[in-house]
Amino acid sequence: MNNTLALHGGTKTVTTKFQWPIFDEGDVEAVTEVARSGQWGNPDCSGLVEKFEKDFAAYCGSKYAMTCANGSVALRLALMAMGVRPGDEVIVPPYTFIATASIVIEANCVPVFVDIEPDTYNLDPEKIEAAITARTKAIIPVHFAGLACNMDGIMAIAEKHGLRVIEDAAHAHGGAYKGKKLGSIGHAGCFSFQSSKNLNAGEGGLIVTDDEQLYDRMNSLRNVGRVKGGQWYEHHYLGCNYRITQLQATLLSKQLERLDAQTQQREANGKYLSELLAPIEGISPLTTGHGETTHTYHLYIFRYDKTKFNGLSKKEFAETLAAEGVPAFMGYPKPIYEQPVFQKKNFMCYAIPEEVDYTNVHCEVAERACYEEAVWILQHAMLGTHQDMEQFAEAIKKIQRAVTA
Ligand SMILES: *Cc1c(COP(=O)(O)O)cnc(C)c1O
């Protein structure tokens, strides 16, 4: 049996090279055609941005979709357009990309961290109410890795306390919860089209909503404060230019054609990989969530227990696994509130109240996920074959054999 670790000069367990992004001549021709047309910007008469927005809104089952520069801007515009005031509080999970929390600061509001569930790594509805104060205005649940949050629980709390819900669906294009597309359940849902995401055009973002007033306000913020029917040099709100180009829109339309087939492939592989990993001592996949969900597997996450791997740290384990050819990563090294920007309140010009202090925030589950448990396999690897999944499992078993021998 192949027992020398690739990290120590042995042969790699996984030989497949996983590609991302995936495109063909059709994508290249579509972009070339826009380039040749000379109509690159938005607004422009070719209407490709509007076409993608209409198609994506229909895809999500939402009334409106608005593209913007990136997923971070999408979150911030949604929050600002909801009418938050300086010092208002917004509930966010600590185990997510920093933008989920940093955009709250950029709206002059205060992110309040609520811990995640141990079996989904999503915002824990049972812990939300204890964090609500008279200043709380919104909740930003993140469908982490593409696994749906407990949206029934979150929406019930929001309704009871009169809070707005912005779904961070940056990992969740095409995911679903109880038959509804992720992003379409809260008051607004935000997507990212950054290179690593399941639907991508290099950069880009989008917000879906059913709320016409919110949509109009966001549109104005994206478009330098202009309003419907107004003059070009007439500015009503403090917005900026956050538009995308026709080149991005045409690429997104092409990529959207592939999304469902890719999601199905990742999901089938995710389920199969969980079956393969479940019997391995010290490895436990996350659950597939609450209710019937479509998991997009932007990340495949499993929990690692070093006591079953002779004390090998999570970081070393993830590096050893990556050396075996599995596109694996240890993920976030610390919860967001432990990042220097929050610990030192390096908030630049943003006006955050003096008494806000992140040095005494502790979210036990998120800390355990970062320091000890969570190992990620990246989404493009989940587009592999059954045999690839078998090799991922074999790579983990090989490491276990090698370190416990
Ligand atoms: C990528 C990401 C964002 C931000 O999207 P950008 O397009 O990179 O600005 C926000 N939230 C989560 C969870 C993300 O993964």
The ligand as an SDF file (V2000), in Angstrom:
LIG
                    3D

 15 15  0  0  0  0  0  0  0  0999 V2000
  -16.8590   36.4310   -1.4930 C   0  0  0  0  0  0  0  0  0  0  0  0
  -17.7430   36.7620   -0.3450 C   0  0  0  0  0  0  0  0  0  0  0  0
  -18.2650   38.0460   -0.1450 C   0  0  0  0  0  0  0  0  0  0  0  0
  -17.8010   39.2450   -0.9120 C   0  0  0  0  0  0  0  0  0  0  0  0
  -17.8740   39.1620   -2.2560 O   0  0  0  0  0  0  0  0  0  0  0  0
  -16.8260   39.9990   -3.1810 P   0  0  0  0  0  0  0  0  0  0  0  0
  -17.4280   39.8610   -4.5370 O   0  0  0  0  0  0  0  0  0  0  0  0
  -15.4990   39.3480   -3.0380 O   0  0  0  0  0  0  0  0  0  0  0  0
  -16.8340   41.3900   -2.6900 O   0  0  0  0  0  0  0  0  0  0  0  0
  -19.1780   38.2310    0.8700 C   0  0  0  0  0  0  0  0  0  0  0  0
  -19.5410   37.2280    1.6710 N   0  0  0  0  0  0  0  0  0  0  0  0
  -19.0550   35.9860    1.5290 C   0  0  0  0  0  0  0  0  0  0  0  0
  -19.5260   34.9130    2.4550 C   0  0  0  0  0  0  0  0  0  0  0  0
  -18.1150   35.7210    0.5390 C   0  0  0  0  0  0  0  0  0  0  0  0
  -17.5890   34.4960    0.4420 O   0  0  0  0  0  0  0  0  0  0  0  0
  1  2  1  0
  2  3  1  0
  2 14  2  0
  3  4  1  0
  3 10  2  0
  4  5  1  0
  5  6  1  0
  6  7  2  0
  6  8  1  0
  6  9  1  0
 10 11  1  0
 11 12  2  0
 12 13  1  0
 12 14  1  0
 14 15  1  0
M  END
$$$$
